[in-house]
């Protein structure tokens, strides 16, 4: 029996009908054939080689708004009957192993979806998708940049008894680490600056009694939590507290990045909320101006008294994001406006708010540093507020703030904006001491080895300490500065340097005076009064019994230092773990009026989960 090799007529007619319908749809609705038959126009991408990703050129946005440009539009089967704001969803692995999808609509709404069926985000990349799950996912490589520096090495006192560095009051690293951990991933090691994490918290230091000496030095020595055979020395500097009402009139120029990359909800919308908070902290006699930059720079608000809050708020609320980032043009416009606002007895400052990149104009770091330094010498300081992820150039932001005699902060939440711009507004906008340097000389009779924890990017040469032409960090009114040294006593089994064949003594070293035998170290600070040319010296001898700071405060600072070192992968912590960090912090949490220390405990737990 021979089988019929031809298809039945009914099947042929049905197939022809389907093809006819497809052709009609193509003619009337411009539907892609591949879409019609279920094949996506572009595949879902989970790990693109950077060379395969279409890179935005000058003048083009780098956010999800770019996906809506005509040349990058991803076809949809049918037009939506009702227009909906574009959404940006950031996919990040969470502690529970699921993915957390944060959707940012054009109206600033945030939705959480833990059921996203998308592969894990590839390291160093961001995942972007629209509200329509049928559309493909495009992952853009992160462009975040951080200064790379080797951790401070262990020093042998016999060869190198002096440690010198510039103080640092920035806290951007802590906020950035928090942003990473809340996103379900560990921060990259270069993003962790241990001194900025330590300095995020306030400690119980002695307060200066007058402005004659603008800060008070406190020192304590305790057993190191991660090594019972070494000692931890804490140096604390407390700046003189000046009430806001006692400050001279403040002239503030808000320099705001409104480029296309600022469209995300945690960028421009959060920036607007932050500046509204800052405005609430200003007095009627203070003056505000606003300069924006995107493609080209422009003055959005001429100098206006803070008493006219309605006009200033109107301008802040009207900000929109578009174009590329003409950073240098914006800086020039802001400084020109600041110069017009300056008056006798007044303080002038530019506050730059950006997601961290300058891709048009004078963009190399060295040129920008020189330009900022020149403007600082003319009397205008610069502070930097960073926003958002994916495009943040931390290295550049730090360089700008350091050369502008200002602070660098990273704003990841509205709570952080309140901390920086409301609770710490006085210390953020008013300096009481400039070019503050610390030099610690260790006594070889009592100390064998030491290492400074953090401050790698603030290191100075020994001879820089007395050179008043060498710039250093500044202290704002009420600011606190903390530094920690791990010290190995003479005869301790923790000593790492081996005995030398011909002896450990340095031939040129003079015997230590008997009267100084009990000293562990000698702490020296140099600072300039604002505008002064010559520095002043403050000294503090330290013994093994020195205890100017409550022990619980030192131990909490040690927990933060240990946490930062674990995140950086330090090999100085023996077998210490995140569990040890959490226990030490919990036992020494102390007064926590704003909940910052409790939040730290949560971050430690997140880090513990993320590393598994």
Steps between C-alpha positions, in 0.01 A plus 500: 500500500644829396486794747381840387810727506298822453354716779123511530329792328365630833855534637620681189206739509555568871873574446421735215252683720761550773752634249238734356414633845868559570545696179193710576633574850836601357339737256262662747692503828868473399551191716836325472463147357728365770281655766189355338634146511628537858867565432636810678661767289802492729606220736501540876852602591643393835871546453603723213856555410554878528596500132154365413309773686402808304683778684332839524682774317534867595170669556307181566343384826632186669180405686188314401391816322757397240292192426221729380714687246386433146822328400494267801125435524405136558188421297182398681226287343228765548498857626380540859149647521600717796845658523692394809819651642813306411636288782851406603536177688824424676547130556720396789545171688354514850599319819213252453641397163218665305531801281367834615363713219477872571280681250536876469219665305505849361274598791758395756312189616699203625371145486664186630460167318674192632357272232711628212596203287823645367854366537736649761661830415845449358781661702567857397181530298154651546181337378236725346153395389165662433169432671418259218659166590482383138764755406867403521740590777798717410789504744724804500852472641562704816731797459563556870858594578693504827854591589709189556741498794682220681410462868750653740778250576629403841792726596803416715563782748877446485501614137188714465375641832297791353158486333356810327166555331233759421171481689187390315144590594329351194250217543409417139652151515270386781187608312623334182573175687151515651349547153682190373403283795138610488510397134602149603867508400836565660673827402816483293807535728611834353163652597577433867698774676518384858563846648182634339300213645641567847435873467138445400420463870525752781693414818511634853797737477589795720366829362723811461414773747582797277585598145861577595585134431232387252514133588574263790717187468405181684695171501428154641680165493320163531567136420444429130180294462641278222844451660549484877875555458472846340348830609256729321567873531212735420564868421192720510473866399189697589442832325362803679122513469364819348123562501351564158380840618862605569626423149563788259261529203532204265502527120419162345500417131323172423675353195261228383562229242185472286646273231305204365678257732335675798151374409499211750285543810805475728669784312319820400178438698701418813724800431194726491379364833847549647526864399154568638630370834811721479285802422304439820826532698604839360430840656330795336830689456662211311499514121442226242560471126450203267708406195414193293705320238397256228642547153557865594495682833248762603386705799165369619476732800679831546628574855192495724460545875402179679199685639345470151452126542203478266702618198798277584272197546327577172835484318609181677170328423526596132830314443498239222772273361622506139816523288864421572715621787676834445664490840774754444263757350276455801791554739608817323147640513460410868830661600421815303170530683666428835749781440211743444336390826811530719510782752710609797460269797295248300578140410447370146475139390405306188310177570532263205232230474557233236500129422872540467614542143631789287502385140507834316765771530792501745473141614840376620545492875823699520362794300185508709702488824709796392192695400323429833813594698526834320138580583550399863785747532261770377269424792241253367491149647351192335305209651377198303184292537488175302178325393407171337682194370653382175671822397661619824857627470604494865866568422413828330248604765756448777762699310261792447392515864854471637628779277193712568536489881162333528338172591406214269181314589306229320122533533327164459189566710294793621614415852861550392406833343352610832815391686735691269293806411297556817663335802854583383429811296725725712804273473432453128503870410725668760870423558672568836844355418682441171789280386476276806778240512573224751845361574555216746847408623526159667740425783739215402548417868133396533372441146642246255257534208193698396260556213255779423152366419375685193600846370691343211396779262590765761859398570763777525878496502662556838642835388155616384387538860691825557460629146214751505486499122377140497120482499311270736145441623269750667278475808151645502333646807403208724669239282659191657802320356608149605816302422601153622844340526568136580815494714724202584679545835867407539528132596152410370461157333299683230819654361528425125847635414767236559812566707793614291832321491691811601246629749177699486644827624547787259864616538414869475213482750551680829397334826152607613504729798404322820225755560333393175526124553133475596375670187347297221489782245498875451208645300550831319242703309552800276222726380437846358228737603275574199690727262826486699836434335685349798400187690476437873611188689312293760671201671375210714719233666350149513567226755367146525265630772359792299121481504342827386220322315246256653611145419163407347543782247843372396369145468209608283743689277708180492197302380451743210873486419490120505196498274669725245814289502301180446326660200842594358637150559765599757736232629557678833185372677611147588181283493256782571159475327189707437343324799779637720443849357128484574551375856757767583281776354190372679678484836632856461219670309441754780284807439347488155252790474469491118531124450823513298674238713199267484501539123868400502407169662257434215771571242735254666234229477440584133873471429515165676220367277639655182840332538353150516 
